Amino acid sequence: MKSYVLTVSCKSTRGIVAAISSYLAEKGCNIIDSSQFDDLDTGRFFMRVSFISEEGLSGSAISADFAAVAAPFEMEYEFHDSESRMKVLLMVS
């Protein structure tokens, strides 16, 4: 099974978590881990969801229709394959 990570940020409002989890369930995905943060000072909502595709769908197939979910919330989002390594630079002074 392929595993992915979805990161989301948008204006805070109700229904965001429900929309995301419903979408992933419809695509045959199982949420493994979910973290969210609501910044009361800026009114922004942030979420990171780790999930697996139980039906073996590709990341592009899962993300293809997500724009329809994201649009009403004006979400900024990214899907990542959790198996691909991220480039990291650590700087210390």
PyMOL Python script that loads the backbone (N, CA, C, O; Angstrom):
from pymol import cmd

cmd.read_pdbstr("""\
ATOM      1  N   MET A   1       0.841  -1.186   0.000  1.00  0.00           N
ATOM      2  CA  MET A   1       0.000   0.000   0.000  1.00  0.00           C
ATOM      3  C   MET A   1       0.879   1.239   0.000  1.00  0.00           C
ATOM      4  O   MET A   1       1.898   1.290   0.688  1.00  0.00           O
ATOM      5  N   LYS A   2       0.483   2.221  -0.765  1.00  0.00           N
ATOM      6  CA  LYS A   2       1.216   3.481  -0.847  1.00  0.00           C
ATOM      7  C   LYS A   2       0.765   4.410   0.272  1.00  0.00           C
ATOM      8  O   LYS A   2      -0.417   4.461   0.613  1.00  0.00           O
ATOM      9  N   SER A   3       1.717   5.143   0.837  1.00  0.00           N
ATOM     10  CA  SER A   3       1.378   6.104   1.887  1.00  0.00           C
ATOM     11  C   SER A   3       1.709   7.518   1.421  1.00  0.00           C
ATOM     12  O   SER A   3       2.681   7.744   0.700  1.00  0.00           O
ATOM     13  N   TYR A   4       0.885   8.453   1.847  1.00  0.00           N
ATOM     14  CA  TYR A   4       0.990   9.841   1.420  1.00  0.00           C
ATOM     15  C   TYR A   4       0.776  10.770   2.605  1.00  0.00           C
ATOM     16  O   TYR A   4       0.292  10.366   3.662  1.00  0.00           O
ATOM     17  N   VAL A   5       1.154  12.034   2.396  1.00  0.00           N
ATOM     18  CA  VAL A   5       0.921  13.078   3.385  1.00  0.00           C
ATOM     19  C   VAL A   5       0.262  14.249   2.668  1.00  0.00           C
ATOM     20  O   VAL A   5       0.705  14.674   1.601  1.00  0.00           O
ATOM     21  N   LEU A   6      -0.792  14.757   3.268  1.00  0.00           N
ATOM     22  CA  LEU A   6      -1.481  15.939   2.763  1.00  0.00           C
ATOM     23  C   LEU A   6      -1.275  17.064   3.765  1.00  0.00           C
ATOM     24  O   LEU A   6      -1.559  16.897   4.951  1.00  0.00           O
ATOM     25  N   THR A   7      -0.781  18.212   3.298  1.00  0.00           N
ATOM     26  CA  THR A   7      -0.671  19.396   4.151  1.00  0.00           C
ATOM     27  C   THR A   7      -1.634  20.446   3.621  1.00  0.00           C
ATOM     28  O   THR A   7      -1.764  20.643   2.413  1.00  0.00           O
ATOM     29  N   VAL A   8      -2.307  21.117   4.553  1.00  0.00           N
ATOM     30  CA  VAL A   8      -3.357  22.073   4.202  1.00  0.00           C
ATOM     31  C   VAL A   8      -3.221  23.319   5.067  1.00  0.00           C
ATOM     32  O   VAL A   8      -2.887  23.229   6.248  1.00  0.00           O
ATOM     33  N   SER A   9      -3.476  24.470   4.483  1.00  0.00           N
ATOM     34  CA  SER A   9      -3.653  25.696   5.258  1.00  0.00           C
ATOM     35  C   SER A   9      -4.744  26.521   4.584  1.00  0.00           C
ATOM     36  O   SER A   9      -4.846  26.567   3.358  1.00  0.00           O
ATOM     37  N   CYS A  10      -5.554  27.169   5.412  1.00  0.00           N
ATOM     38  CA  CYS A  10      -6.640  27.995   4.902  1.00  0.00           C
ATOM     39  C   CYS A  10      -7.209  28.825   6.047  1.00  0.00           C
ATOM     40  O   CYS A  10      -6.793  28.688   7.198  1.00  0.00           O
ATOM     41  N   LYS A  11      -8.153  29.678   5.719  1.00  0.00           N
ATOM     42  CA  LYS A  11      -8.851  30.444   6.734  1.00  0.00           C
ATOM     43  C   LYS A  11      -9.633  29.467   7.607  1.00  0.00           C
ATOM     44  O   LYS A  11     -10.239  28.522   7.101  1.00  0.00           O
ATOM     45  N   SER A  12      -9.619  29.696   8.906  1.00  0.00           N
ATOM     46  CA  SER A  12     -10.292  28.795   9.836  1.00  0.00           C
ATOM     47  C   SER A  12     -11.811  28.934   9.739  1.00  0.00           C
ATOM     48  O   SER A  12     -12.358  30.035   9.807  1.00  0.00           O
ATOM     49  N   THR A  13     -12.468  27.802   9.578  1.00  0.00           N
ATOM     50  CA  THR A  13     -13.927  27.751   9.559  1.00  0.00           C
ATOM     51  C   THR A  13     -14.363  26.316   9.852  1.00  0.00           C
ATOM     52  O   THR A  13     -13.534  25.406   9.837  1.00  0.00           O
ATOM     53  N   ARG A  14     -15.615  26.111  10.110  1.00  0.00           N
ATOM     54  CA  ARG A  14     -16.074  24.749  10.410  1.00  0.00           C
ATOM     55  C   ARG A  14     -16.204  23.930   9.123  1.00  0.00           C
ATOM     56  O   ARG A  14     -16.437  24.471   8.042  1.00  0.00           O
ATOM     57  N   GLY A  15     -16.046  22.609   9.270  1.00  0.00           N
ATOM     58  CA  GLY A  15     -16.254  21.697   8.152  1.00  0.00           C
ATOM     59  C   GLY A  15     -15.011  21.281   7.394  1.00  0.00           C
ATOM     60  O   GLY A  15     -15.089  20.432   6.506  1.00  0.00           O
ATOM     61  N   ILE A  16     -13.863  21.861   7.723  1.00  0.00           N
ATOM     62  CA  ILE A  16     -12.637  21.550   6.982  1.00  0.00           C
ATOM     63  C   ILE A  16     -12.228  20.095   7.188  1.00  0.00           C
ATOM     64  O   ILE A  16     -11.989  19.368   6.223  1.00  0.00           O
ATOM     65  N   VAL A  17     -12.151  19.676   8.442  1.00  0.00           N
ATOM     66  CA  VAL A  17     -11.719  18.310   8.760  1.00  0.00           C
ATOM     67  C   VAL A  17     -12.697  17.300   8.164  1.00  0.00           C
ATOM     68  O   VAL A  17     -12.283  16.278   7.616  1.00  0.00           O
ATOM     69  N   ALA A  18     -13.979  17.584   8.272  1.00  0.00           N
ATOM     70  CA  ALA A  18     -14.996  16.681   7.716  1.00  0.00           C
ATOM     71  C   ALA A  18     -14.859  16.559   6.201  1.00  0.00           C
ATOM     72  O   ALA A  18     -14.978  15.463   5.654  1.00  0.00           O
ATOM     73  N   ALA A  19     -14.612  17.669   5.529  1.00  0.00           N
ATOM     74  CA  ALA A  19     -14.473  17.644   4.066  1.00  0.00           C
ATOM     75  C   ALA A  19     -13.262  16.823   3.640  1.00  0.00           C
ATOM     76  O   ALA A  19     -13.339  16.031   2.701  1.00  0.00           O
ATOM     77  N   ILE A  20     -12.141  17.017   4.336  1.00  0.00           N
ATOM     78  CA  ILE A  20     -10.916  16.294   3.987  1.00  0.00           C
ATOM     79  C   ILE A  20     -11.053  14.810   4.272  1.00  0.00           C
ATOM     80  O   ILE A  20     -10.717  13.981   3.426  1.00  0.00           O
ATOM     81  N   SER A  21     -11.546  14.465   5.462  1.00  0.00           N
ATOM     82  CA  SER A  21     -11.653  13.043   5.813  1.00  0.00           C
ATOM     83  C   SER A  21     -12.682  12.328   4.942  1.00  0.00           C
ATOM     84  O   SER A  21     -12.481  11.167   4.585  1.00  0.00           O
ATOM     85  N   SER A  22     -13.767  12.990   4.598  1.00  0.00           N
ATOM     86  CA  SER A  22     -14.768  12.386   3.709  1.00  0.00           C
ATOM     87  C   SER A  22     -14.184  12.142   2.323  1.00  0.00           C
ATOM     88  O   SER A  22     -14.416  11.093   1.724  1.00  0.00           O
ATOM     89  N   TYR A  23     -13.430  13.105   1.817  1.00  0.00           N
ATOM     90  CA  TYR A  23     -12.811  12.960   0.502  1.00  0.00           C
ATOM     91  C   TYR A  23     -11.859  11.770   0.484  1.00  0.00           C
ATOM     92  O   TYR A  23     -11.903  10.948  -0.431  1.00  0.00           O
ATOM     93  N   LEU A  24     -10.999  11.681   1.497  1.00  0.00           N
ATOM     94  CA  LEU A  24     -10.037  10.578   1.540  1.00  0.00           C
ATOM     95  C   LEU A  24     -10.745   9.229   1.655  1.00  0.00           C
ATOM     96  O   LEU A  24     -10.321   8.255   1.033  1.00  0.00           O
ATOM     97  N   ALA A  25     -11.814   9.164   2.439  1.00  0.00           N
ATOM     98  CA  ALA A  25     -12.574   7.919   2.572  1.00  0.00           C
ATOM     99  C   ALA A  25     -13.201   7.523   1.232  1.00  0.00           C
ATOM    100  O   ALA A  25     -13.202   6.348   0.866  1.00  0.00           O
ATOM    101  N   GLU A  26     -13.732   8.507   0.504  1.00  0.00           N
ATOM    102  CA  GLU A  26     -14.329   8.226  -0.807  1.00  0.00           C
ATOM    103  C   GLU A  26     -13.303   7.694  -1.802  1.00  0.00           C
ATOM    104  O   GLU A  26     -13.649   6.930  -2.704  1.00  0.00           O
ATOM    105  N   LYS A  27     -12.047   8.095  -1.642  1.00  0.00           N
ATOM    106  CA  LYS A  27     -10.970   7.650  -2.525  1.00  0.00           C
ATOM    107  C   LYS A  27     -10.359   6.327  -2.063  1.00  0.00           C
ATOM    108  O   LYS A  27      -9.384   5.862  -2.653  1.00  0.00           O
ATOM    109  N   GLY A  28     -10.918   5.713  -1.016  1.00  0.00           N
ATOM    110  CA  GLY A  28     -10.418   4.433  -0.537  1.00  0.00           C
ATOM    111  C   GLY A  28      -9.160   4.551   0.299  1.00  0.00           C
ATOM    112  O   GLY A  28      -8.328   3.644   0.314  1.00  0.00           O
ATOM    113  N   CYS A  29      -9.022   5.671   0.996  1.00  0.00           N
ATOM    114  CA  CYS A  29      -7.832   5.907   1.820  1.00  0.00           C
ATOM    115  C   CYS A  29      -8.165   5.765   3.298  1.00  0.00           C
ATOM    116  O   CYS A  29      -9.290   6.021   3.726  1.00  0.00           O
ATOM    117  N   ASN A  30      -7.165   5.351   4.066  1.00  0.00           N
ATOM    118  CA  ASN A  30      -7.300   5.199   5.506  1.00  0.00           C
ATOM    119  C   ASN A  30      -6.340   6.171   6.177  1.00  0.00           C
ATOM    120  O   ASN A  30      -5.136   6.130   5.924  1.00  0.00           O
ATOM    121  N   ILE A  31      -6.865   7.048   7.033  1.00  0.00           N
ATOM    122  CA  ILE A  31      -6.039   8.031   7.734  1.00  0.00           C
ATOM    123  C   ILE A  31      -5.277   7.335   8.847  1.00  0.00           C
ATOM    124  O   ILE A  31      -5.864   6.678   9.707  1.00  0.00           O
ATOM    125  N   ILE A  32      -3.947   7.491   8.816  1.00  0.00           N
ATOM    126  CA  ILE A  32      -3.074   6.891   9.823  1.00  0.00           C
ATOM    127  C   ILE A  32      -2.814   7.871  10.957  1.00  0.00           C
ATOM    128  O   ILE A  32      -2.814   7.493  12.129  1.00  0.00           O
ATOM    129  N   ASP A  33      -2.592   9.140  10.599  1.00  0.00           N
ATOM    130  CA  ASP A  33      -2.283  10.167  11.590  1.00  0.00           C
ATOM    131  C   ASP A  33      -2.806  11.503  11.082  1.00  0.00           C
ATOM    132  O   ASP A  33      -2.768  11.784   9.884  1.00  0.00           O
ATOM    133  N   SER A  34      -3.289  12.311  11.997  1.00  0.00           N
ATOM    134  CA  SER A  34      -3.787  13.626  11.630  1.00  0.00           C
ATOM    135  C   SER A  34      -3.441  14.617  12.730  1.00  0.00           C
ATOM    136  O   SER A  34      -3.694  14.364  13.908  1.00  0.00           O
ATOM    137  N   SER A  35      -2.863  15.741  12.340  1.00  0.00           N
ATOM    138  CA  SER A  35      -2.543  16.815  13.282  1.00  0.00           C
ATOM    139  C   SER A  35      -3.098  18.108  12.719  1.00  0.00           C
ATOM    140  O   SER A  35      -3.023  18.364  11.518  1.00  0.00           O
ATOM    141  N   GLN A  36      -3.652  18.915  13.600  1.00  0.00           N
ATOM    142  CA  GLN A  36      -4.208  20.179  13.146  1.00  0.00           C
ATOM    143  C   GLN A  36      -3.937  21.268  14.168  1.00  0.00           C
ATOM    144  O   GLN A  36      -3.742  20.995  15.352  1.00  0.00           O
ATOM    145  N   PHE A  37      -3.927  22.501  13.694  1.00  0.00           N
ATOM    146  CA  PHE A  37      -3.658  23.649  14.543  1.00  0.00           C
ATOM    147  C   PHE A  37      -4.460  24.824  14.021  1.00  0.00           C
ATOM    148  O   PHE A  37      -4.459  25.111  12.824  1.00  0.00           O
ATOM    149  N   ASP A  38      -5.135  25.489  14.916  1.00  0.00           N
ATOM    150  CA  ASP A  38      -5.913  26.671  14.581  1.00  0.00           C
ATOM    151  C   ASP A  38      -5.225  27.870  15.222  1.00  0.00           C
ATOM    152  O   ASP A  38      -5.220  27.993  16.447  1.00  0.00           O
ATOM    153  N   ASP A  39      -4.645  28.756  14.413  1.00  0.00           N
ATOM    154  CA  ASP A  39      -3.956  29.937  14.924  1.00  0.00           C
ATOM    155  C   ASP A  39      -4.989  31.031  15.159  1.00  0.00           C
ATOM    156  O   ASP A  39      -5.470  31.655  14.213  1.00  0.00           O
ATOM    157  N   LEU A  40      -5.325  31.258  16.415  1.00  0.00           N
ATOM    158  CA  LEU A  40      -6.363  32.224  16.751  1.00  0.00           C
ATOM    159  C   LEU A  40      -5.942  33.657  16.450  1.00  0.00           C
ATOM    160  O   LEU A  40      -6.794  34.510  16.200  1.00  0.00           O
ATOM    161  N   ASP A  41      -4.639  33.932  16.472  1.00  0.00           N
ATOM    162  CA  ASP A  41      -4.157  35.287  16.190  1.00  0.00           C
ATOM    163  C   ASP A  41      -4.333  35.661  14.721  1.00  0.00           C
ATOM    164  O   ASP A  41      -4.679  36.800  14.406  1.00  0.00           O
ATOM    165  N   THR A  42      -4.098  34.715  13.832  1.00  0.00           N
ATOM    166  CA  THR A  42      -4.188  35.006  12.394  1.00  0.00           C
ATOM    167  C   THR A  42      -5.479  34.495  11.754  1.00  0.00           C
ATOM    168  O   THR A  42      -5.810  34.871  10.629  1.00  0.00           O
ATOM    169  N   GLY A  43      -6.206  33.637  12.472  1.00  0.00           N
ATOM    170  CA  GLY A  43      -7.428  33.063  11.919  1.00  0.00           C
ATOM    171  C   GLY A  43      -7.166  32.006  10.863  1.00  0.00           C
ATOM    172  O   GLY A  43      -8.034  31.717  10.039  1.00  0.00           O
ATOM    173  N   ARG A  44      -5.956  31.418  10.885  1.00  0.00           N
ATOM    174  CA  ARG A  44      -5.575  30.399   9.906  1.00  0.00           C
ATOM    175  C   ARG A  44      -5.644  29.011  10.524  1.00  0.00           C
ATOM    176  O   ARG A  44      -5.400  28.830  11.717  1.00  0.00           O
ATOM    177  N   PHE A  45      -5.981  28.040   9.693  1.00  0.00           N
ATOM    178  CA  PHE A  45      -6.068  26.637  10.077  1.00  0.00           C
ATOM    179  C   PHE A  45      -4.982  25.877   9.329  1.00  0.00           C
ATOM    180  O   PHE A  45      -4.778  26.086   8.133  1.00  0.00           O
ATOM    181  N   PHE A  46      -4.286  24.991  10.041  1.00  0.00           N
ATOM    182  CA  PHE A  46      -3.224  24.182   9.445  1.00  0.00           C
ATOM    183  C   PHE A  46      -3.493  22.721   9.769  1.00  0.00           C
ATOM    184  O   PHE A  46      -3.913  22.397  10.880  1.00  0.00           O
ATOM    185  N   MET A  47      -3.252  21.836   8.804  1.00  0.00           N
ATOM    186  CA  MET A  47      -3.502  20.411   9.016  1.00  0.00           C
ATOM    187  C   MET A  47      -2.489  19.586   8.242  1.00  0.00           C
ATOM    188  O   MET A  47      -2.088  19.930   7.130  1.00  0.00           O
ATOM    189  N   ARG A  48      -2.092  18.490   8.863  1.00  0.00           N
ATOM    190  CA  ARG A  48      -1.201  17.514   8.220  1.00  0.00           C
ATOM    191  C   ARG A  48      -1.846  16.148   8.410  1.00  0.00           C
ATOM    192  O   ARG A  48      -2.095  15.732   9.541  1.00  0.00           O
ATOM    193  N   VAL A  49      -2.118  15.451   7.318  1.00  0.00           N
ATOM    194  CA  VAL A  49      -2.789  14.155   7.364  1.00  0.00           C
ATOM    195  C   VAL A  49      -1.910  13.108   6.683  1.00  0.00           C
ATOM    196  O   VAL A  49      -1.549  13.259   5.516  1.00  0.00           O
ATOM    197  N   SER A  50      -1.569  12.047   7.415  1.00  0.00           N
ATOM    198  CA  SER A  50      -0.864  10.901   6.835  1.00  0.00           C
ATOM    199  C   SER A  50      -1.905   9.826   6.550  1.00  0.00           C
ATOM    200  O   SER A  50      -2.741   9.524   7.402  1.00  0.00           O
ATOM    201  N   PHE A  51      -1.855   9.255   5.363  1.00  0.00           N
ATOM    202  CA  PHE A  51      -2.856   8.251   5.002  1.00  0.00           C
ATOM    203  C   PHE A  51      -2.267   7.239   4.039  1.00  0.00           C
ATOM    204  O   PHE A  51      -1.249   7.484   3.392  1.00  0.00           O
ATOM    205  N   ILE A  52      -2.933   6.093   3.959  1.00  0.00           N
ATOM    206  CA  ILE A  52      -2.542   5.063   3.001  1.00  0.00           C
ATOM    207  C   ILE A  52      -3.684   4.854   2.009  1.00  0.00           C
ATOM    208  O   ILE A  52      -4.860   4.995   2.344  1.00  0.00           O
ATOM    209  N   SER A  53      -3.305   4.517   0.795  1.00  0.00           N
ATOM    210  CA  SER A  53      -4.284   4.201  -0.234  1.00  0.00           C
ATOM    211  C   SER A  53      -4.507   2.695  -0.203  1.00  0.00           C
ATOM    212  O   SER A  53      -3.679   1.929  -0.695  1.00  0.00           O
ATOM    213  N   GLU A  54      -5.620   2.277   0.374  1.00  0.00           N
ATOM    214  CA  GLU A  54      -5.918   0.849   0.478  1.00  0.00           C
ATOM    215  C   GLU A  54      -6.263   0.245  -0.875  1.00  0.00           C
ATOM    216  O   GLU A  54      -6.221  -0.974  -1.039  1.00  0.00           O
ATOM    217  N   GLU A  55      -6.603   1.084  -1.842  1.00  0.00           N
ATOM    218  CA  GLU A  55      -6.938   0.598  -3.183  1.00  0.00           C
ATOM    219  C   GLU A  55      -5.770   0.739  -4.146  1.00  0.00           C
ATOM    220  O   GLU A  55      -5.905   0.446  -5.335  1.00  0.00           O
ATOM    221  N   GLY A  56      -4.623   1.186  -3.640  1.00  0.00           N
ATOM    222  CA  GLY A  56      -3.426   1.289  -4.465  1.00  0.00           C
ATOM    223  C   GLY A  56      -3.422   2.428  -5.467  1.00  0.00           C
ATOM    224  O   GLY A  56      -2.690   2.378  -6.456  1.00  0.00           O
ATOM    225  N   LEU A  57      -4.227   3.453  -5.226  1.00  0.00           N
ATOM    226  CA  LEU A  57      -4.268   4.588  -6.146  1.00  0.00           C
ATOM    227  C   LEU A  57      -2.966   5.381  -6.084  1.00  0.00           C
ATOM    228  O   LEU A  57      -2.302   5.424  -5.048  1.00  0.00           O
ATOM    229  N   SER A  58      -2.616   5.995  -7.186  1.00  0.00           N
ATOM    230  CA  SER A  58      -1.425   6.844  -7.225  1.00  0.00           C
ATOM    231  C   SER A  58      -1.739   8.186  -6.566  1.00  0.00           C
ATOM    232  O   SER A  58      -2.900   8.558  -6.396  1.00  0.00           O
ATOM    233  N   GLY A  59      -0.688   8.894  -6.203  1.00  0.00           N
ATOM    234  CA  GLY A  59      -0.860  10.215  -5.601  1.00  0.00           C
ATOM    235  C   GLY A  59      -1.589  11.171  -6.520  1.00  0.00           C
ATOM    236  O   GLY A  59      -2.409  11.970  -6.066  1.00  0.00           O
ATOM    237  N   SER A  60      -1.298  11.097  -7.812  1.00  0.00           N
ATOM    238  CA  SER A  60      -1.974  11.984  -8.766  1.00  0.00           C
ATOM    239  C   SER A  60      -3.457  11.642  -8.890  1.00  0.00           C
ATOM    240  O   SER A  60      -4.285  12.534  -9.076  1.00  0.00           O
ATOM    241  N   ALA A  61      -3.797  10.362  -8.789  1.00  0.00           N
ATOM    242  CA  ALA A  61      -5.209   9.960  -8.846  1.00  0.00           C
ATOM    243  C   ALA A  61      -5.963  10.437  -7.609  1.00  0.00           C
ATOM    244  O   ALA A  61      -7.127  10.827  -7.694  1.00  0.00           O
ATOM    245  N   ILE A  62      -5.294  10.402  -6.464  1.00  0.00           N
ATOM    246  CA  ILE A  62      -5.938  10.846  -5.224  1.00  0.00           C
ATOM    247  C   ILE A  62      -6.106  12.359  -5.226  1.00  0.00           C
ATOM    248  O   ILE A  62      -7.145  12.869  -4.807  1.00  0.00           O
ATOM    249  N   SER A  63      -5.100  13.073  -5.691  1.00  0.00           N
ATOM    250  CA  SER A  63      -5.148  14.536  -5.644  1.00  0.00           C
ATOM    251  C   SER A  63      -5.944  15.157  -6.793  1.00  0.00           C
ATOM    252  O   SER A  63      -6.262  16.345  -6.749  1.00  0.00           O
ATOM    253  N   ALA A  64      -6.264  14.375  -7.811  1.00  0.00           N
ATOM    254  CA  ALA A  64      -6.895  14.904  -9.028  1.00  0.00           C
ATOM    255  C   ALA A  64      -8.173  15.695  -8.769  1.00  0.00           C
ATOM    256  O   ALA A  64      -8.352  16.764  -9.353  1.00  0.00           O
ATOM    257  N   ASP A  65      -9.043  15.216  -7.935  1.00  0.00           N
ATOM    258  CA  ASP A  65     -10.335  15.862  -7.706  1.00  0.00           C
ATOM    259  C   ASP A  65     -10.366  16.705  -6.436  1.00  0.00           C
ATOM    260  O   ASP A  65     -11.411  17.249  -6.080  1.00  0.00           O
ATOM    261  N   PHE A  66      -9.227  16.818  -5.749  1.00  0.00           N
ATOM    262  CA  PHE A  66      -9.215  17.519  -4.462  1.00  0.00           C
ATOM    263  C   PHE A  66      -9.473  19.018  -4.610  1.00  0.00           C
ATOM    264  O   PHE A  66      -9.922  19.659  -3.660  1.00  0.00           O
ATOM    265  N   ALA A  67      -9.201  19.576  -5.766  1.00  0.00           N
ATOM    266  CA  ALA A  67      -9.428  21.009  -5.979  1.00  0.00           C
ATOM    267  C   ALA A  67     -10.880  21.396  -5.700  1.00  0.00           C
ATOM    268  O   ALA A  67     -11.151  22.501  -5.230  1.00  0.00           O
ATOM    269  N   ALA A  68     -11.810  20.489  -5.988  1.00  0.00           N
ATOM    270  CA  ALA A  68     -13.225  20.761  -5.724  1.00  0.00           C
ATOM    271  C   ALA A  68     -13.507  20.838  -4.228  1.00  0.00           C
ATOM    272  O   ALA A  68     -14.400  21.571  -3.803  1.00  0.00           O
ATOM    273  N   VAL A  69     -12.755  20.089  -3.426  1.00  0.00           N
ATOM    274  CA  VAL A  69     -12.892  20.138  -1.967  1.00  0.00           C
ATOM    275  C   VAL A  69     -12.223  21.403  -1.438  1.00  0.00           C
ATOM    276  O   VAL A  69     -12.748  22.059  -0.538  1.00  0.00           O
ATOM    277  N   ALA A  70     -11.073  21.741  -1.997  1.00  0.00           N
ATOM    278  CA  ALA A  70     -10.273  22.868  -1.515  1.00  0.00           C
ATOM    279  C   ALA A  70     -10.881  24.228  -1.858  1.00  0.00           C
ATOM    280  O   ALA A  70     -10.748  25.176  -1.085  1.00  0.00           O
ATOM    281  N   ALA A  71     -11.535  24.327  -2.992  1.00  0.00           N
ATOM    282  CA  ALA A  71     -12.023  25.620  -3.487  1.00  0.00           C
ATOM    283  C   ALA A  71     -12.934  26.376  -2.512  1.00  0.00           C
ATOM    284  O   ALA A  71     -12.712  27.567  -2.296  1.00  0.00           O
ATOM    285  N   PRO A  72     -13.946  25.739  -1.917  1.00  0.00           N
ATOM    286  CA  PRO A  72     -14.827  26.491  -1.017  1.00  0.00           C
ATOM    287  C   PRO A  72     -14.107  27.057   0.212  1.00  0.00           C
ATOM    288  O   PRO A  72     -14.546  28.049   0.794  1.00  0.00           O
ATOM    289  N   PHE A  73     -13.005  26.421   0.599  1.00  0.00           N
ATOM    290  CA  PHE A  73     -12.248  26.857   1.771  1.00  0.00           C
ATOM    291  C   PHE A  73     -11.038  27.714   1.386  1.00  0.00           C
ATOM    292  O   PHE A  73     -10.315  28.198   2.258  1.00  0.00           O
ATOM    293  N   GLU A  74     -10.820  27.898   0.091  1.00  0.00           N
ATOM    294  CA  GLU A  74      -9.645  28.614  -0.422  1.00  0.00           C
ATOM    295  C   GLU A  74      -8.357  28.033   0.167  1.00  0.00           C
ATOM    296  O   GLU A  74      -7.487  28.765   0.639  1.00  0.00           O
ATOM    297  N   MET A  75      -8.258  26.703   0.128  1.00  0.00           N
ATOM    298  CA  MET A  75      -7.123  25.980   0.717  1.00  0.00           C
ATOM    299  C   MET A  75      -5.870  26.089  -0.133  1.00  0.00           C
ATOM    300  O   MET A  75      -5.919  26.116  -1.363  1.00  0.00           O
ATOM    301  N   GLU A  76      -4.755  26.150   0.563  1.00  0.00           N
ATOM    302  CA  GLU A  76      -3.455  25.902  -0.042  1.00  0.00           C
ATOM    303  C   GLU A  76      -3.106  24.488   0.406  1.00  0.00           C
ATOM    304  O   GLU A  76      -3.138  24.198   1.602  1.00  0.00           O
ATOM    305  N   TYR A  77      -2.774  23.607  -0.529  1.00  0.00           N
ATOM    306  CA  TYR A  77      -2.549  22.211  -0.150  1.00  0.00           C
ATOM    307  C   TYR A  77      -1.472  21.579  -1.009  1.00  0.00           C
ATOM    308  O   TYR A  77      -1.193  22.021  -2.124  1.00  0.00           O
ATOM    309  N   GLU A  78      -0.873  20.531  -0.460  1.00  0.00           N
ATOM    310  CA  GLU A  78       0.121  19.743  -1.193  1.00  0.00           C
ATOM    311  C   GLU A  78       0.001  18.285  -0.781  1.00  0.00           C
ATOM    312  O   GLU A  78      -0.155  17.974   0.399  1.00  0.00           O
ATOM    313  N   PHE A  79       0.076  17.398  -1.761  1.00  0.00           N
ATOM    314  CA  PHE A  79       0.151  15.962  -1.516  1.00  0.00           C
ATOM    315  C   PHE A  79       1.600  15.534  -1.698  1.00  0.00           C
ATOM    316  O   PHE A  79       2.258  15.952  -2.650  1.00  0.00           O
ATOM    317  N   HIS A  80       2.097  14.704  -0.788  1.00  0.00           N
ATOM    318  CA  HIS A  80       3.469  14.207  -0.866  1.00  0.00           C
ATOM    319  C   HIS A  80       3.472  12.689  -0.734  1.00  0.00           C
ATOM    320  O   HIS A  80       2.718  12.134   0.066  1.00  0.00           O
ATOM    321  N   ASP A  81       4.300  12.029  -1.499  1.00  0.00           N
ATOM    322  CA  ASP A  81       4.542  10.597  -1.339  1.00  0.00           C
ATOM    323  C   ASP A  81       5.457  10.449  -0.134  1.00  0.00           C
ATOM    324  O   ASP A  81       6.581  10.952  -0.152  1.00  0.00           O
ATOM    325  N   SER A  82       5.004   9.775   0.906  1.00  0.00           N
ATOM    326  CA  SER A  82       5.797   9.690   2.136  1.00  0.00           C
ATOM    327  C   SER A  82       7.038   8.818   1.977  1.00  0.00           C
ATOM    328  O   SER A  82       7.918   8.834   2.837  1.00  0.00           O
ATOM    329  N   GLU A  83       7.116   8.061   0.889  1.00  0.00           N
ATOM    330  CA  GLU A  83       8.291   7.225   0.663  1.00  0.00           C
ATOM    331  C   GLU A  83       9.423   7.986  -0.029  1.00  0.00           C
ATOM    332  O   GLU A  83      10.574   7.552   0.011  1.00  0.00           O
ATOM    333  N   SER A  84       9.105   9.110  -0.660  1.00  0.00           N
ATOM    334  CA  SER A  84      10.168   9.881  -1.311  1.00  0.00           C
ATOM    335  C   SER A  84      10.838  10.779  -0.275  1.00  0.00           C
ATOM    336  O   SER A  84      10.176  11.385   0.568  1.00  0.00           O
ATOM    337  N   ARG A  85      12.148  10.850  -0.356  1.00  0.00           N
ATOM    338  CA  ARG A  85      12.907  11.607   0.625  1.00  0.00           C
ATOM    339  C   ARG A  85      12.813  13.097   0.320  1.00  0.00           C
ATOM    340  O   ARG A  85      12.859  13.521  -0.835  1.00  0.00           O
ATOM    341  N   MET A  86      12.683  13.867   1.375  1.00  0.00           N
ATOM    342  CA  MET A  86      12.653  15.314   1.230  1.00  0.00           C
ATOM    343  C   MET A  86      14.070  15.862   1.318  1.00  0.00           C
ATOM    344  O   MET A  86      14.903  15.348   2.065  1.00  0.00           O
ATOM    345  N   LYS A  87      14.329  16.896   0.557  1.00  0.00           N
ATOM    346  CA  LYS A  87      15.618  17.563   0.638  1.00  0.00           C
ATOM    347  C   LYS A  87      15.597  18.483   1.855  1.00  0.00           C
ATOM    348  O   LYS A  87      14.689  19.297   2.018  1.00  0.00           O
ATOM    349  N   VAL A  88      16.612  18.341   2.707  1.00  0.00           N
ATOM    350  CA  VAL A  88      16.679  19.120   3.938  1.00  0.00           C
ATOM    351  C   VAL A  88      18.051  19.761   4.040  1.00  0.00           C
ATOM    352  O   VAL A  88      19.065  19.137   3.729  1.00  0.00           O
ATOM    353  N   LEU A  89      18.071  21.000   4.475  1.00  0.00           N
ATOM    354  CA  LEU A  89      19.320  21.706   4.702  1.00  0.00           C
ATOM    355  C   LEU A  89      19.295  22.224   6.124  1.00  0.00           C
ATOM    356  O   LEU A  89      18.406  22.993   6.491  1.00  0.00           O
ATOM    357  N   LEU A  90      20.256  21.814   6.926  1.00  0.00           N
ATOM    358  CA  LEU A  90      20.373  22.297   8.296  1.00  0.00           C
ATOM    359  C   LEU A  90      21.523  23.280   8.354  1.00  0.00           C
ATOM    360  O   LEU A  90      22.637  22.976   7.927  1.00  0.00           O
ATOM    361  N   MET A  91      21.248  24.452   8.882  1.00  0.00           N
ATOM    362  CA  MET A  91      22.289  25.466   9.009  1.00  0.00           C
ATOM    363  C   MET A  91      22.434  25.825  10.482  1.00  0.00           C
ATOM    364  O   MET A  91      21.450  26.085  11.174  1.00  0.00           O
ATOM    365  N   VAL A  92      23.654  25.835  10.934  1.00  0.00           N
ATOM    366  CA  VAL A  92      23.934  26.134  12.336  1.00  0.00           C
ATOM    367  C   VAL A  92      25.000  27.213  12.385  1.00  0.00           C
ATOM    368  O   VAL A  92      25.967  27.189  11.623  1.00  0.00           O
ATOM    369  N   SER A  93      24.810  28.147  13.278  1.00  0.00           N
ATOM    370  CA  SER A  93      25.850  29.172  13.430  1.00  0.00           C
ATOM    371  C   SER A  93      26.402  29.166  14.841  1.00  0.00           C
ATOM    372  O   SER A  93      27.287  29.959  15.161  1.00  0.00           O
TER     373      SER A  93
END
""", "prot")
cmd.dss("prot")
cmd.show_as("cartoon", "prot")
cmd.util.cbc("prot")
cmd.orient("prot")
